[in-house]
Amino acid sequence: MSQESASDSGTPEQALPEGRLEGRQVFADLVRQAMVCAAREGWTHIILSDPDFADWPLGERVVIDALQAWAGRGRHIQFMARDFSPLRQLHPRLVQWRVTWSHLVQAHACASLVGTELPSAIWSPGWTMERLDVMRCTVVASVDARRRVALKERLDTCWDMGSPSFPATTLGL
């Protein structure tokens, strides 16, 4: 189905925005739109990366519903953060979703990375979003293959420097 055609609900499907964008609301809307698009288009692989995900709308119903619709055979999502504590505290719906879909989720803590070494980004096989300035929420969204490959290489390097974290369950004695 093309992006100009109507979806099953009768509303036109919208392409994800591209270009340089700015603002907290714009950033949050991009995250929401990306997760809805991932479900609609069946992205096979998603990487979500941020120092702590504190200001991402990951616990919102629309995001969880989109992740629920996205989850399925052949899908894979990676989370990278320096510290997952804020995510656990601020996004309990996502934490519960992670428990349910643990076989699709991998997460690494990259505690040794400082500053902007760990990108605040979404990577997919066809679209990327990277927050260049966290304070001003300056974002670059793109379908450009060169930008996508360069971001993936940086994310892979960060992943390799991290260690498994954010388990689906915690075992107590």
N, C-alpha and C positions, 0 to 999 in steps of 0.2 A: 504494500500500500504506500503510495507516495505521500509526501508531507502535505501536499495540497488537498488530498482527498479527505473525506470525512472518516472519522473513527466509527466504531460500532455504536457509540452514543449519539452520533449525528453531529458532533462538533468537530471543527477542523483540527487536525493534529498540528502542533506547533513545533518548529525546529528550535533547538536550544540556541540561546543567544551566542553571538560571537563578538569579539573585540574587547576593548578596554572599558571596564565598567567600574563604578565606585559607589560605595555606601553599604552600611550594615544590612539594610533591608534588601538591597540588590543581591548581596552575597547570600543571605538566607534564602531568598527566592530562587537563586541559581541552584542551591543544594536541593531544594524541594523539586524543582523542575527536572534536575538531572536524575533523581531517583524515580520519578514518574516516567521519564523517558526510558530509563533502564528497563523498567517493567514492560512498557509498551513495545520497545524494540528488541527485548530479549538479550541485552548485553550479556556476554558470557563471562566477562571478567571486569571487576571494578576494584580500584584501589582508592581508599580514603586515607588521607594523610594529614595530620595536624599535630602540633605540640601537645594539645590536650582536648580538643573538640569542645571546649567550654562554650563557645558562641555559635556552634552549629545547631540547626534545628532537628537533630537526629532523634529526639524523643517525641516529636510531634506525630500525631495520628496519621497525617498525610504521608509522612516519610515512612512510617512503619507499615502502613497499608501498601505503599509502593514496593517496599522491600519484600513484603509477604507475597505480593503478586509476582515479583521478580524471581523469588527463590524457586529452585527446581533443579532437576537433573542437568548436569553439565555446566552449572553456574558456580562461580567462585568469587569471593570478596576478601580483600586484604585490608586490614586496619593497621595503621602505623601511628604511634604517638610516643612522645617522651614519657608521658605519665597518663595512665588510663583512669586514675582516681576521679578526676572531674567528670569524665564520661560516665562512670558508674554512678556517681552521685546525681548528676543532672539529667541523665537520660535512661531512667529505669525501663521504659518500654523497649528501648534498643537492647538493653541488657537481657531482657526476657526473650526478645526475638533471637538474640545470639544463642541463647540456650536451646531454643527450639531448632534452629538451623545450624548447629555447631559444626556439622559435617561440611558446610559450605564456607565456613569462616576460618581465616587464619589471622592472627594478630601478633605484632612484634612491638616491643618497647624499645625505643632507640634513645635510651637515657643519656648516652655519651654525646649526642649531637646537641649543639648549642646554637642560639640565634636562629638564623634562617636556613641552617644546614638541613633541617627536616622541613620539606615543603608543606605548605597548607594547600592541599590540592585534591582534585578528583581526577582520576585517569580512567579512561575507558578505551576500547579498541577504535572508537571513532571520534571522540570528543574529549577535550581536557579543559579543566578550569584550575588556574593557579592564582592564589591570593598573594600578590607581590608585597603588599603593605598591610599588615594585620591591623594596625591602628586606624588607618583610613579605609580599610576594606577595599583596596584597589585590586581588581581582579582582571586577569586576561583569560578569556574563554576562546577556544579555537578548535577547528577541525583540521588544521594544518598538520600534515604528516611529520614534518621536521620537528615542530614543537612537541608533538605527541611522543616521538621517539626520544627526544632529548629529555623530556620530563620522565619518561619511563626508565631511562638509564639512571637518572638521579635517584628515583624512587627505589630501583633495584639495589643501588649502592647503599642507600639508607637501610633497606631491608636486611642486607647482608651484615650490616653493622649492629643490627638489633638482635633481640632474643625473644623467644615465645613469651607471650603475656596475654592478659585479658582472657583467662580461661572461661569456658562455659559454666563450669562448676568449680567450687572450692571445697576441697576435702578437709574435714576437721577430724581431730583425733579425740 
